[in-house]
Amino acid sequence: MGCASLLLACLSLTLPDTLHYTLTFSLNELAFDSIGGEDFVTLRGCQPILKEGSPSLPRFPAVFVIPAGSRVGDCWGTVEQSSSINGTFSIWPAQPPIPISWTDTIPTIPPDSAIYNSNSAWPSTICQAADVGAVD
């Protein structure tokens, strides 16, 4: 699976007024580690995507306070600049949480073949509006 870094994105929320929020990331902020022979990617200030079996890629959790009585009408993102990283990567799939008290062998969730065998960008959405605590 190839990997491209997002350098600049503009997220917009449609309220009575439109809120624009710009995220800027640098290739220098990316870090690659190896887990079981697969690549685990981290980006400063981001959290990994935790959907079991999906590529555990970094995501930025932007949280906004919406004025009382307002609703998010739409949320979209635009990639304004990006660059490719040379190489081929095998991205570690997200795993379920394991309790600290777990004493058995840790089960490993395999990669979701529908995602890993696809030529489409993943995740397919750049921006998602959700209640706090409702994003998976």
C-alpha positions as CSV (number, residue, x, y, z in Angstrom):
1,M,0.0,0.0,0.0
2,G,1.4,3.4,-0.9
3,C,1.4,6.2,1.5
4,A,1.0,9.9,0.9
5,S,1.2,12.6,3.5
6,L,-1.3,15.4,3.8
7,L,0.6,18.6,4.0
8,L,-2.3,21.1,4.0
9,A,-6.0,20.7,4.4
10,C,-8.8,23.1,4.8
11,L,-11.9,21.9,6.8
12,S,-15.1,23.9,6.6
13,L,-18.2,23.6,8.8
14,T,-21.4,25.2,7.5
15,L,-23.2,27.0,10.3
16,P,-25.1,30.3,10.0
17,D,-21.5,31.4,9.3
18,T,-18.8,29.2,7.8
19,L,-15.9,28.2,10.0
20,H,-12.6,27.6,8.1
21,Y,-9.9,25.6,9.9
22,T,-6.5,25.0,8.2
23,L,-4.3,22.0,9.2
24,T,-0.7,22.0,8.1
25,F,1.5,18.9,8.5
26,S,5.1,18.4,7.6
27,L,6.8,15.3,6.3
28,N,9.3,15.8,9.1
29,E,6.6,15.2,11.6
30,L,5.9,11.6,10.3
31,A,7.5,8.7,12.1
32,F,7.6,5.1,11.0
33,D,8.0,2.1,13.3
34,S,7.8,-1.6,12.7
35,I,5.3,-3.9,14.3
36,G,5.5,-7.5,13.3
37,G,7.1,-6.6,10.0
38,E,4.5,-4.0,9.2
39,D,4.7,-0.2,9.2
40,F,3.1,1.8,12.0
41,V,2.9,5.5,11.1
42,T,2.6,8.3,13.6
43,L,2.2,12.0,13.1
44,R,2.8,14.5,15.9
45,G,-0.5,15.8,17.3
46,C,-2.6,13.0,15.7
47,Q,-4.2,9.8,16.9
48,P,-4.3,6.5,15.1
49,I,-7.5,5.4,13.3
50,L,-8.9,2.6,15.5
51,K,-11.4,0.8,13.2
52,E,-10.3,-2.8,13.6
53,G,-8.6,-4.3,10.5
54,S,-8.3,-0.9,8.8
55,P,-5.0,0.8,8.2
56,S,-3.9,2.4,11.5
57,L,-3.0,5.8,10.0
58,P,-2.8,9.0,11.9
59,R,-5.8,11.3,12.0
60,F,-6.2,14.8,13.6
61,P,-9.2,15.1,15.9
62,A,-10.4,18.6,15.4
63,V,-13.0,19.6,18.1
64,F,-15.0,22.8,17.8
65,V,-17.5,24.4,20.1
66,I,-20.7,25.1,18.2
67,P,-22.8,28.0,19.5
68,A,-26.0,27.1,21.3
69,G,-28.9,26.6,18.9
70,S,-26.6,26.0,15.9
71,R,-26.2,22.8,13.9
72,V,-23.5,21.6,11.6
73,G,-25.0,21.8,8.2
74,D,-22.1,20.3,6.3
75,C,-18.5,19.4,6.8
76,W,-16.0,19.1,4.0
77,G,-12.2,19.0,3.5
78,T,-10.0,20.0,0.6
79,V,-6.5,18.9,0.2
80,E,-4.6,21.9,-1.1
81,Q,-1.1,20.4,-1.2
82,S,0.2,16.9,-0.8
83,S,3.4,15.0,-1.6
84,S,4.3,11.4,-2.0
85,I,6.7,9.4,0.1
86,N,9.0,7.2,-1.8
87,G,8.7,3.5,-1.1
88,T,6.2,0.8,-0.6
89,F,4.6,0.4,2.8
90,S,2.6,-2.3,4.6
91,I,0.5,-0.4,7.1
92,W,-0.3,-2.1,10.4
93,P,-4.0,-2.8,10.7
94,A,-5.8,-1.4,13.8
95,Q,-6.3,-3.8,16.6
96,P,-8.9,-4.1,19.3
97,P,-8.0,-2.7,22.8
98,I,-6.5,-5.4,25.1
99,P,-7.0,-5.1,28.9
100,I,-3.8,-4.6,30.9
101,S,-4.8,-7.8,32.8
102,W,-4.9,-9.9,29.6
103,T,-2.8,-13.1,30.2
104,D,-3.5,-15.1,27.0
105,T,-1.9,-14.8,23.7
106,I,-2.9,-11.5,22.1
107,P,-5.1,-12.2,19.1
108,T,-4.2,-10.3,15.9
109,I,-6.9,-8.9,13.6
110,P,-5.9,-9.3,10.0
111,P,-6.1,-6.4,7.5
112,D,-9.5,-5.8,6.0
113,S,-9.0,-7.0,2.4
114,A,-11.8,-4.7,1.1
115,I,-9.6,-1.7,2.2
116,Y,-6.1,-3.1,1.6
117,N,-6.9,-4.5,-1.9
118,S,-8.6,-1.4,-3.1
119,N,-6.9,1.3,-5.3
120,S,-9.1,4.0,-3.7
121,A,-7.9,6.5,-1.2
122,W,-8.6,5.5,2.4
123,P,-10.2,6.8,4.4
124,S,-12.6,8.0,1.8
125,T,-13.8,11.0,3.9
126,I,-11.5,13.9,5.0
127,C,-14.0,15.5,7.4
128,Q,-16.8,14.0,9.5
129,A,-19.2,15.9,11.8
130,A,-20.1,14.0,14.9
131,D,-21.1,14.6,18.5
132,V,-18.1,14.5,20.9
133,G,-17.4,10.8,21.7
134,A,-19.4,9.5,18.8
135,V,-16.6,9.3,16.2
136,D,-15.3,5.8,15.8
